[in-house]
Amino acid sequence: MKFVLINIKDLLQIREGKIEILKGKALQNLPSIKNAWLEVENGIISKYGSMDNFEANSAIQTIDCSGKIVMPTWVDSHTHLVYAGNRESEFVDRIKGLTYAEIAEKGGGIINSAEKLQQTSEEELYQQSKIRLHEVISQGTGAIEIKSGYGLTKEAEMKMLRVVKRLQQEFDLPIKTTFLGAHALPKKFNGNTKAYIDEVINEMLPAIAAENLADFIDIFCEKNYFELEDTQRIIEAGKKYGLPAKIHVNQFTSFGGLQLCAEQKVLSVDHLEVLTDEDIQHLKKSTTLPVALPSCSFFLEIPYTPARKLIENNLAVVLASDYNPGSTPSGNMNFVVSLACIKMKMTPEEAINAATINAAFAMQVEDKVGSITKGKLANLIITKPINSYSFLPYSFGSNHIEEVYLKGKPQIHTK
């Protein structure tokens, strides 16, 4: 099947030749073609160019995109999309003044989600997750990473990852999986973190690897969760099974976790709401990608990742949603991009780059998505008629997406 989008007002994120992670000032560069056309053949981007050089062919279907912007879909490199139920009662608790830590101490937080998930059947968990995935696709996400971590037992962690495997089989977009067994300490291990990490490494990980259920490994490296020694063990265990690490770190404190991750050259460090000058120097010596999760900061009212400081130090920035029931009950990447501009002072160009091509590197799908490049998947956003791409983050409360294509197939109709 072949078709051509014509009269595109602005074809965004054109990348040719060797594509690299964008750092520092390079994040400002968002190449595009005005008044463009784009050809898709068998779900792949095959050609594109200016309408000045377009040669019509009556045998090929054309779709008029006058006044509209066409760009690659968002790439969401950090989510917890598979979970059971919700935690809206904790939302009310926070309004009443309880902190994230206080909610966790009284049995809420991750442990609350784990108990719900353990009691939920795999089929029901799949049906809940399927609805969420449909929703984020309609909002423009065309590649996504999904973590476990709300199981906290071997059976429940594997149940989560098997659900993701079903999603991979049903949905036509790149989905990567991350094993996050070390997300919180289960109640029965209270006071014995080492024993739980032993179980994660010696019992859960081999079983997950045997079924090829994970692409990456993760741990919540944070005070009152897991310490540096635990993080080191998880990173090393992941290496033995060929699983690169993507680590939760520096959400509430900076205590050496980022330095450890940078020295180990893990794939990404995610959160970074608390970031010291020393942390930045460690990142500058590493290939590790900094991932910001601004909608988590918005929901919990905690600091935002200092994106300007990262950019001024010639570092990359990645944006992701952190979609989860406790601290970010939304996977809307349009809102993430808006927050990056409004709260983190990123320019629209920087934010779009961070949520497309850089994000693709953060989940190792840069050869498939993240840019308008010949040979990549035709995972595309077509906007409604708008003034410019800056209007997307500016008008944050409105839906400006008219259509989403995955492998050249339309997914929604919002006209």
N, C-alpha and C positions, 0 to 999 in steps of 0.2 A: 504494500500500500504506500502510495506517495501523495503528498499534498504540499501546498505552498502557502505560507502566511504572507500577505502582501500589504503594502501601504502602512507598514509598521512605523509609528511615530518615532520610536526610539528602541533599537535592538540593543539591550544592555549586556555587559559582561562578555564581550568578544575577546577570546584568548586563543592565540595561535602559537605554534612552535612549542618549546619546552615551557611548561607552566610550573611556576614556583610559588611557594608560600609568600604572601605579601607581608612585608614588615615595614615599620616606620612610615616614612613619607610615601612609600609605594602603595600604601593603603588608600591614598587619595586618588589613585589612578583607576578610573572605571571606564574602560574603553567601550565605545558604542558606535552604532551606525544610525544616522538619522534617515528617515524615509527609506526604510529597508524592507527586504524580503528574506524569508527563511524557508528552506525546503527540508521536509522530513520524509525519509524513506524507510519503511519497515521499522519504525520506532526509533530511528537514529537521525541525528542532525547530519544532513548530507551536503548542503550548500547554503550560502547566504551572501548578501551583498546589498548594494544601493539600488533603489528602484530605477535610477538613471540607467542602470545596466541590466535591467530585468527583461528577459525575453519570455513572453507569454506562450503557453502551450495549452491548447484547448483540451488536450487529453489528460491534463493534470488538474485535479481539484484545487481551486484557490479559495482562501478565506480572507476576507477584507478586515484588516486591523487598523483602519483609519482612526487616528486620535488616540491609539492605545500603545502601551509599552509592553514589549515582550522581553522576558528575562528568564534565567534559570530559576527553578524552584529553590526554596530555602532548603538548607541542609541542617538538620538538628542533631548535633553530635553528642547530646547529653540529655537523656530522658529516663524516667521510671514509669513509662506508660502502662505497663502491666501491673495492676494492683486491684485489690478487692474493696468495694464500698467507697467510703469517703471519710474525711475527718473534719466535717463541718462543725462538730461540737467544739473541737479545739480552736477553730476560727473564732468562735464566740468567747472561749476562754481567753484568747489573746486580746480581744477587744476589752475584756474585763481587767486586763493588766498582767496576766500571767506571761512569763517569758517562755521561749522555746525550751530552755533547760528545765524550767519548773513543770511544764506540761509533760516532758519526758519522765521526770522524777515521779509523777503521780500515775504513771502507767500509760501515758499517751505516746505520741510520736511514732517512731519506727516500730516499736514493740507492739503498739496498738494495731498498726497495719499488718504486721506479721501474724498476729492472732486471727485477724479477720481472714487473711489469705489462707492460712492453714485450714480453716473451716470451710473454705469455698472450693467447690469441685473444679476440676480442670476445664470442663465444658463451660461452666458459668464464668470462670475467669476469662476464658477465650472470648465469650460473647461480650462481656464488659469492655475488654481491650479492643475488640474489633470496632466497636462504636467510637472509641476515642481515636483510633487510627483513621477511620473515615473522616472524622472531624478535622484533624490536623492536615490531612491531605487537602480537604476543601479550603483550608486556610493557606495553602501554598507550599506545604512541606513535601519534598520529593525524594528525600533520603533521611533515614532516622536511625539512631542508636537507641537500644532499649536495654536497660539493666535489670538484673534480678535484685535481690536484697531485701524483699519483704517476705521471704520464706523463713530464713534463719534455721532451717533444718534441711538435711539432704533431700528429703522427699519434696518439700515445698519449694526449695530453690530449683530443683529439676522441673517441677511442675510449671513454674514461671517460664523457664527457658524453653520448655516444650511448647508452651503457648506462643512464644515468640517464633518458634520454628513453624508453627501453623500459620502465623501471620505472614511469614516469609513466603510460604507456599501459595497463599491466596492473593496477596497484594503485589502489584507490579512496580515495586520501587526497592532500591537497595535498603535492606534492614540489617544492621549489625547488632550483635549481642554481647553484653558484658556481664561476667560473673562477679557479683558484688555480695558474696556470702558474708564478708566482714563489714556489714553495714551498721550493725549495733550488736551489743552483747545480749544473747537470750537470757531470760530470767534464771534458768537452771544453771547457768555458768557464772552467776554473780560472784565477783571476787576471784575469778579464775580465767582471765582473758587468754592466757597461754593455752589452756586446754581447749578453748573454743577455736583458736587459730589452728591448733593441731588438727581439730576435726575438719575445719575448712580445707586445709591443705591435704590431709591424708585420706579423708573419706569423701568429701564433696567433690573436690577438684578432679580426682581420677575418674569418678563416675560421669561427671559432666564432659570431660575430655573424651571419654570412651564413646559417647553418643554425639560428639562434635557439636555441642550445644552452645559454645561460647567462642567469640572472636577476641575478646579482651578480658582483662581482670582488673578489679578495682577494690579499694578499701576506703573507709571513712577515716582518714588520718586527722584526728582532732582530739583535743583534750576531753576527757570523760567518755571517749569512744575507743579509739585505737591509737597506740603510741608509735614512736619511730621504729622500734624493734619489730612490732607487728607488721608495719608497712614494709619494712625491708624483707621480711619473710614472705609476704604475699607477692611482692615484685619478683623475688627469686623463684618462687614456686611457679608463677606464671611463665617465666622464661623457660622452665623445664618442659612446659607443655606448648610452647610456641605462642603464648598469649601476651601480647604487649600490654603494658599497664596504662590505665587512664585513672588518675587518682583524685579523689575528693580531698582537698587540702586548703588550709588558710581561710576557712569560712568564718571562724570566730577568733582564732588565735594564730599567731606566727611563732612556732616553737621548733623549727628545724625541718619540718616536713617537706617544704618546698626545696630546700637545699638537697635533701636526700633524693627527691624525685629528679631534680635537675642533674645531679651527679650520676644517677642511674639512667639518665636520658630516656625517661618514660615518654610515652607518646604525648600525653597531655596532662596538665594540672588544672583542675576545674574548681571553680568558686573564686578564690583569691580576693574576697572582699576585704581582707586584712593583708596588706602587702607592704613590707618594709623596703628601704633602699637596699639593704643587704640581700633580700629576696630577689630584687630586680637584677642585681649583679650576678647572682647565681643563674638566673634565667638567660642572661646575656652570654654565658659560657656554655649553654646547652642547646640542644635541638628541640627541647620540650616545648610544646605549644601551650600558651596561656588561654584558658577558656573562661569567659565571663558569663554569668547567669543573672542578668539584671532583673528578671521578673521575680526571682527569689528575694532579691534585695527589696523590691517593691512590696512584696507580700509580707515579709517579716520585719520590714522597716529597719533593716541593717544597712551598713555602708555599701556603696556600689564599687565594684572593681575599678581601680583608678586607670581607666583606659588611656587617658591622655599621657600619664606618666609612662605607661608601657610603650606607647607610640613614640614619645619623645626620646626614649632609650633604644629606638630602632628595633623594637620587638614586634612580633605578630600579635594580633588579637583575634580570637574566635568568639562568636556569640552562639549561645544555645539556650533552650527553654528551661531545662531542669524539671519538666512536667512531672509532677508527683502529687499525692493527695495531701501532704502535710505543709509544704512550704511554697509550692507553685502549682496550684490546681488549674493550670492552663498550659497548652502547648502551642499557643498562638505566636508564631515567629514574627508576624507583623508587629505585634505589640512589643516583642523583644527588641526589634530594630528601632521602634519609636523610643523606647526607654533608653537605648544606647545613645541616641541623639539627645534626648531631653535631659537625662540624668547623668550620663557619662561624658557628655559633650563631644561625642564622636560626630563627624560630618556624615551626611547621608551616604556619600561614597565609601567612607571607611566602614560604616555599619553594614552596608550591602555586601561589600567584600568579605567582611568578617562572618556573615551569615550564609555565604555561598561558597566561594572557592577556598577560603581558609578553613571553613568548617568541613569541607570535603576532605582536606588533608587530615583533620583531627579524627576522622573515622575511616581513613584509608580508602576512600572511594573517589579520589581526585581524578582517576582515569575514566570515571563513568559520569559524574555530575559536577555541578558547581560553576560551570561556565558554558557559554555558547561556543562550542568547539566542534569541528567536523569529527564525526566518529563517536561522540558522546551520546548518551541517551537523550531523547527529546522529552525531557522532563522540564516543562515550561509553565510559567505564569503568564497569562494574558490579562492585563488590567482592563478595567473600564476606561473610557476616555478620561484622561487626567492631564493636568498641565505639564508635569515633569515627574521624574522619579523622587524628587524631594517631597512631593505631595504625599507619598506613601507614609513616611514617618511623621510628617506634619499633621495630617488629618487622622490621628491615631484611633479615633472612635468609630470610624466607618470602614466598611469592607469595600476595598477597591479592586478586588479580584473578580474578573468576569468568568475566567475559565482556567482550569489546571489540566495540563496534559502529563500523563505518565507513559513513557515509551510511545509517544505520539497518539495516545488515546485520551479523549476528553473524559474528565472525571466529574465535573459539576456543571450546572447551568444556572447562573444567578442573574440573568438579564431581567 
